[in-house]
C-alpha cells in the first residue's frame, strides 16, 4: 500500500467509506434479526414538515411490509457495497435517499419524538453529515481502495495486453495525432 500523500488520502477515503458502509450494514442486519421489527411506529409518529406523508405510509399494513423489506435489504445492500467498495456511486446515491427520508421524519429542528439525542444539533445531525459524506462519493472520482478499483486495474491490464493489435492498424495512432494537433 502506498503511504505517500496520495496513498494516505486514498486510505482515509477508504476508511470513511468502510465506516459508513458498516453503519448501514449493521443497521440493516440488526433490523433483520429483531423479531417483529417494523417501521410502522417510526413512520406513524414522525414530526417533521412531511409528517403527513410518513403517517400515510404507516397507514397500510401491506405498505408498511413493503417499506420494511426495502428498508432492511436496502440498508444491507448499501452497507455491503460501501464496505467492500463495489458500485460505490450507486450505493452512495441510494444511501443519500434513505438518509434524507430519515432526516425529514425527525428533523433536528422543532420537536422530536425522541427529544434531544446525541449528535442532534439544530439543523445538523448524524444523518445530515453522513448524507454529505456520501454526496462526496457520488461526485468524486476517488473511491479509495476496494473491489471496483481491483476490477479497473484488471481491466486496464487486459486492455494494455491486447493493445498491440489496435496499434498495428494505425487507427489509434492517427487519432492520437489528431488530438495532439
C-alpha positions in Angstrom: 0.0 0.0 0.0 1.3 3.4 -1.0 1.8 5.7 2.1 2.7 8.8 0.1 0.4 11.8 0.3 -1.9 10.3 -2.4 -1.9 6.9 -0.8 -2.7 8.4 2.6 -5.6 10.3 1.1 -6.9 7.2 -0.6 -6.6 5.2 2.7 -8.5 7.9 4.6 -11.3 7.9 1.9 -11.4 4.1 2.2 -11.7 4.2 6.0 -14.6 6.8 5.8 -16.4 4.7 3.1 -16.0 1.5 5.2 -17.2 3.2 8.3 -20.3 4.5 6.6 -20.8 1.1 5.0 -20.5 -0.6 8.3 -23.1 1.7 9.8 -25.6 0.9 7.0 -24.8 -2.8 7.1 -25.1 -3.0 10.9 -28.5 -1.1 10.9 -29.9 -3.4 8.2 -28.7 -6.7 9.8 -29.9 -5.6 13.3 -33.4 -4.8 11.9 -33.4 -8.2 10.1 -32.7 -10.1 13.2 -35.0 -8.2 15.6 -38.2 -10.3 15.8 -41.3 -8.5 14.6 -39.3 -5.3 13.8 -41.4 -2.8 11.9 -41.1 0.8 10.8 -44.8 1.4 11.5 -44.4 3.3 14.8 -41.4 5.3 13.5 -43.5 6.4 10.5 -46.7 7.0 12.4 -45.0 9.3 15.0 -43.0 11.4 12.5 -42.9 15.0 13.5 -41.1 16.7 10.6 -42.6 19.0 7.9 -43.6 16.0 5.9 -45.1 14.1 8.8 -48.4 13.6 6.9 -46.5 11.7 4.2 -44.8 9.4 6.7 -48.1 8.9 8.6 -49.8 8.0 5.3 -47.0 5.4 4.7 -47.7 3.9 8.2 -51.4 3.7 7.5 -51.5 0.5 5.4 -50.2 -2.9 6.7 -49.2 -4.1 3.3 -47.4 -0.8 2.5 -45.5 -1.0 5.8 -44.4 -4.5 4.9 -43.0 -3.3 1.6 -41.3 -0.3 3.3 -39.8 -2.7 6.0 -38.5 -5.0 3.3 -37.0 -2.2 1.2 -35.5 -0.5 4.3 -33.8 -3.6 5.7 -32.5 -5.0 2.5 -31.6 -1.5 1.2 -29.5 -0.9 4.3 -27.8 -4.2 3.9 -27.0 -3.9 0.2 -25.9 -0.2 0.5 -23.7 -1.2 3.5 -22.1 -4.2 1.7 -21.4 -2.2 -1.4 -19.8 0.7 0.5 -17.9 -1.7 2.9 -16.3 -3.7 0.1 -16.0 -0.9 -2.4 -18.2 -2.0 -5.3 -20.9 0.1 -7.0 -19.9 2.9 -4.6 -21.5 5.7 -6.6 -24.9 3.9 -6.9 -24.8 2.8 -3.2 -24.0 6.3 -2.1 -26.9 7.8 -4.1 -29.3 5.2 -2.6 -27.8 5.9 0.9 -28.4 9.6 0.5 -32.0 8.9 -0.4 -32.5 6.8 2.7 -30.8 9.4 5.0 -32.8 12.3 3.6 -36.0 10.3 4.3 -34.8 9.6 7.9 -33.7 13.2 8.3 -37.1 14.7 7.4 -39.1 12.2 9.5 -37.5 13.5 12.7 -35.5 16.7 11.7 -33.2 18.3 14.2 -35.4 21.4 14.4 -38.7 21.8 16.1 -40.0 19.0 18.4 -39.0 15.3 18.1 -40.5 12.1 19.4 -37.1 11.1 20.9 -36.2 14.5 22.4 -32.6 15.7 22.4 -30.3 12.9 21.2 -26.6 12.6 21.0 -25.4 14.0 17.7 -28.6 16.0 17.4 -27.7 19.7 16.9 -30.0 22.3 15.4 -30.3 21.5 11.7 -27.2 19.3 11.7 -27.4 15.7 12.8 -25.7 12.4 12.0 -28.0 11.7 9.0 -27.1 15.2 7.6 -23.4 14.7 8.0 -23.4 11.1 6.6 -25.5 12.2 3.6 -23.0 14.9 2.8 -20.1 12.4 3.0 -22.0 10.1 0.7 -22.5 13.0 -1.7 -18.8 13.3 -1.9 -18.6 9.7 -3.1 -21.3 10.4 -5.7 -19.4 13.4 -7.1 -15.8 12.3 -6.7 -13.7 10.0 -8.9 -11.8 8.8 -5.9 -13.5 6.0 -4.1 -10.5 4.7 -2.1 -9.3 1.1 -2.1 -12.0 -1.5 -2.9 -13.3 -4.2 -5.3 -14.1 -1.6 -8.0 -10.5 -0.4 -8.1 -9.3 -4.0 -8.4 -11.7 -4.6 -11.3 -10.5 -1.3 -13.0 -6.8 -2.3 -12.6 -7.6 -5.8 -14.1 -9.5 -4.2 -17.0 -6.7 -1.8 -17.7 -4.1 -4.6 -17.6 -6.2 -6.6 -20.1 -6.6 -3.7 -22.4 -2.8 -3.0 -22.3 -2.1 -6.6 -23.0 -4.4 -6.6 -26.1 -3.5 -3.1 -27.2 -0.8 -4.2 -29.6 -3.3 -5.4 -32.2 -5.1 -2.0 -32.2 -1.8 0.0 -32.6 -0.8 -2.2 -35.6 -3.8 -1.0 -37.5 -2.7 2.6 -37.1 -6.2 3.8 -36.1 -5.2 4.6 -32.5 -2.0 6.4 -33.5 -3.8 8.5 -36.1 -6.5 9.5 -33.5 -3.8 10.4 -31.0 -2.0 12.5 -33.6 -5.3 14.3 -34.4 -6.0 15.0 -30.8 -2.4 16.4 -30.3 -2.9 18.8 -33.2 
